[in-house]
Amino acid sequence: MSTAAQADPAAPAGSASPLAHRRPLGDRVFQILAASAGVLVLVILALIAISTSQQASSWFSTEGWKIFTVDWNPATNNFGAMSYVYGTVITAAIAIILSVPVSVGLALLLTEVVPQRWARPIVYVVDLLAVVPSVVWGLWGILVFAPWLFTSTPRSPRAWKGIPVLDACSGSR
């Protein structure tokens, strides 16, 4: 029979108060520097927002809520930007809807399913795709995707009736 004491599996591992001992000076200095850098970034971001708001306040007070209309006519000083805001939000939403499942699925595939010797070349290809700047992808979209889209979509302005940005772009007012 053994006289060695068995550890209670429900008891927490380690000492009861792991932070009771003092950490080395280098760790404390690094923690203070890292926290200071984080706070400094937040302060700079707040100062940028305040400065931008102060400089733009005169324009916003002149234009008022007219900037949130769809009427864009520089000849009459109407600068409604809602079509552009709507297009930006829709583009971002589509990008997120397409990219999140693909990226999560690819990450799970590479870490859980594919053998390591096959995963490495796939990771290299994905890294190369990430390196290509969005300007190049935009150029591909204009040169390759846009002609295909032009030939495969209806040309009738009535087909776009009721879709805010496409309705305005088709000239069916």
PANUZA-419999 format. One record per residue: residue in one letter; x, y, z of N, C-alpha, C in turn. Coordinates in steps of 0.001 Angstrom, whole numbers, plus 500000, padded with zeros to 6 digits. Layout:
REM PANUZA-419999
aXYZXYZXYZ
...
***
This chain:
REM PANUZA-419999
m500814498840500000500000500000500000500875501247500000
s500492502213499205501277503425499068500831504468500082
t501790505183500640501453506232501594501457507608500946
a501681507685499648501709508985498953500313509580498944
a500254510863499184498958511553499216498465511772497791
q497219511479497598496599511702496291496066513133496242
a496253513800495094495745515168494921494254515123494644
d493557516064495215492121516176494981491901516729493572
p491196515976492690491027516461491315490188517732491239
a489374518022492242488540519217492206489267520445492732
a490417520264493361491152521393493918491855522154492795
p491953523473492909492642524260491876494130523943491857
a494689523964490666496114523688490532496915524921490920
g498109524725491416498976525835491769498658526385493142
s499273527516493452499062528110494766497701528794494815
a497247529044496017495932529661496201495930531108495715
s497043531799495816497124533195495362498330533351494433
p498154533095493129499300533121492218499910534501492059
l499190535567492383499735536909492228500333537439493527
a500474536559494521500994536991495813502467537378495719
h503208536716494863504628537060494747504800538203493748
r505849538955493935506114540096493042506734539608491743
r506270540203490668506842539869489372508148540620489173
p508981540143488267510245540846488015510001542275487508
l510989543122487717510890544531487351510625544698485856
g511267543912485030511077544018483577509638543751483159
d508998542769483808507605542474483496506694543635483876
r506948544223485048506119545347485484506310546559484588
v507556546826484189507830547961483291507162547732481943
f507249546521481427506618546229480146505099546375480230
q504510545921481316503062546044481484502651547515481504
i503395548333482198503087549767482269503262550404480894
l504335550065480179504559550632478842503473550197477860
a503078548935477899502039548446476992500696549113477279
a500364549231478561499111549892478920499139551364478539
s500277552020478729500412553425478360500281553613476856
a500883552716476084500775552806474627499326552624474178
g498609551695474791497202551496474452496359552707474775
v496573553312475940495826554511476325496191555669475394
l497481555778475027497913556840474121497232556717472758
v497094555511472246496400555305470976494946555759471083
l494275555418472169492888555837472360492768557354472482
v493707557992473185493689559451473319493905560115471962
i494855559619471176495099560184469848493877560007468962
l493237558860469009492023558621468228490909559587468630
a490746559819469924489733560772470394490069562185469937
l491342562576469989491741563906469546491519564083468043
i491755563043467259491489563116465822490000563313465576
a489167562576466288487710562714466126487251564106466527
i487783564642467615487392565984468064487838567030467057
s489071566940466594489590567908465628488807567875464323
t488516566689463835487750566561462591486347567113462761
s485728566836463884484378567343464143484365568863464230
q485356569450464882485419570905464992485611571560463633
q486468570982462800486726571567461496485565571380460532
a484773570334460715483655570074459817482343570663460323
s482327571200461525481068571683462102480460572816461286
s481272573711460734480714574802459930480043574268458672
w480631573276458047480015572698456851478718571981457205
f478733571226458295477518570526458712476417571503459107
s476784572629459747475749573603460110475180574288458879
t475975574448457821475486575040456580474601574064455820
e475055572837455676474326571845454885473169571208455645
g473339571001456928472286570372457722472064568929457319
w470807568502457350470463567117457033470360566875455538
k470611567915454726470518567748453271471552566768452727
i472607566537453482473625565614452988473136564180452990
f472045563898453699471516562545453750470362562348452772
t470395563083451663469420562889450594470128562226449424
v469381561882448383469982561239447216470200562226446084
d469923563493446311470061564508445262471497565010445206
w472225564651444156473607565088443969473648565937442702
n473748567246442899473796568174441773474704569334442154
p475992569254441810476926570315442204476579571675441601
a475884571716440464475525572995439855474593573798440753
t473773573123441526472839573809442429473270573699443888
n474487573297444133475038573124445485474246572118446315
n473764571081445693473109569982446401474063568799446420
f474499568435447596475476567365447731474936566247448615
g473842565656448203473272564543448948474104563293448733
a474590562734449806475526561613449708474916560285450117
m473602560213450246472994558975450742473199557809449789
s473201558059448485473446556963447542474829556358447751
y475800557216448028477165556729448231477300556002449568
v476636556536450590476656555870451896475979554507451791
y474832554470451114474106553214450937474954552205450161
g475589552658449093476442551763448306477613551229449106
t478201552080449933479323551647450759478879550611451788
v477740550852452426477239549915453439476865548584452802
i476201548624451652475820547382450970477054546614450520
t478048547325449985479286546658449559479993546006450738
a480067546708451865480711546141453055479935544936453571
a478607545020453560477798543891454034477986542672453142
i477993542888451831478205541764450909479594541164451122
a480593542027451300481955541526451522482042540690452793
i481392541130453848481416540379455102480660539068454964
i479494539127454313478691537910454136479451536868453327
l480221537307452338480976536360451518482271535910452183
s482953536816452870484298536486453341484331535732454664
v483413536010455564483468535351456877483286533837456760
p482253533333456077482150531868455976483331531232455238
v483823531913454204484958531353453457486202531306454340
s486479532384455057487700532409455876487623531452457059
v486474531402457722486331530469458846486382529024458344
g485712528756457227485742527410456662487137526992456238
l487877527918455628489240527609455206490140527385456419
a489975528197457448490783528011458660490489526666459310
l489217526303459406488874525007459985489372523855459119
l489251524020457813489737522982456906491237522771457074
l491994523861457120493452523743457190493939523250458546
t493214523550459604493692523140460924493141521802461383
e491994521398460862491348520201461382491264519039460397
v491241519298459102490962518239458140492174517886457287
v492772518887456683493846518658455720495128518255456442
p495828517251455932497121516884456535498120518043456442
q499048518089457376499995519193457476500796519385456187
r501165518319455520501987518451454310501198519067453167
w499880518961453168499048519597452140498612520991452580
a498516521200453870498040522487454373499051523599454109
r500318523286454192501341524317454019501274524981452641
p501191524249451513501077524930450213499786525747450085
i498714525267450683497455526019450627497593527321451396
v498267527268452534498490528484453321499328529471452521
y500326528991451781501137529884450947500286530568449881
v499395529830449261498526530410448227497595531450448841
v497023531157449992496138532118450662496920533369451053
d498151533201451526498980534357451856499270535192450616
l499516534559449487499743535302448248498494536064447818
l497318535469448014496076536177447696495902537394448591
a496313537294449835496178538418450762497173539525450449
v498299539172449836499322540167449513498897541056448352
v498125540508447437497707541285446274496803542418446753
p497159543663446437496368544782446950494976544845446329
s494093545499447030492709545586446566492596546350445255
v493565547201444948493541547914443663493648546911442508
v494470545895442679494610544881441632493319544088441491
w492682543743442617491399543038442548490350543928441898
g490385545236442178489459546164441529489695546249440041
l490950546258439620491277546267438193490780544987437530
w490949543848438205490407542601437675488899542690437550
g488253543302438531486803543446438478486352544282437300
i487088545348437003486707546204435881486994545521434550
l488120544844434439488507544266433156487851542919432866
v487561542125433892487038540777433682485577540661434119
f485284541086435340483956540873435899482913541822435302
a483294543089435099482330544069434583481815543708433188
p482669543285432239482108542891430932481162541698431041
w481495540737431882480591539599432068479271540062432677
l479354540945433663478149541454434314477303542253433328
f477951543000432449477230543806431464476458542931430488
t477033541804430102476354540932429136475319540022429786
s475400539826431094474496538869431728473358539513432522
t473311540829432601472245541492433348471284542181432393
p470042542375432814469068543034431939469422544502431721
r469166544989430491469510546370430162468331547319430370
s467193546796430660466011547622430836466076548366432164
p465876549692432144465867550440433413464757549974434349
r463698549389433800462621548910434663463063547730435521
a464119547020435099464607545886435882465218546348437201
w465702547580437234466358548100438437465428549000439247
k464188549139438854463254550036439540463066549600440999
g463255550542441906463053550269443315464312549900444073
i465416549625443385466695549350444048467439550685444111
p467646551253445295468081552650445412469297553035444588
v470407552368444712471611552788443994471521552424442519
l471077551217442209471001550798440814469938551578440050
d468870551963440732467820552764440107468392554123439684
a469189554733440550469778556039440235470848555914439144
c471575554807439111472635554631438107472080554338436718
s470900553729436647470356553371435339469688554546434655
g469532555653435354468948556842434733467454556785434580
s466766555983435351465325555843435220464617556702436257
r464753558006436120464085558920437069462922559589436427
***
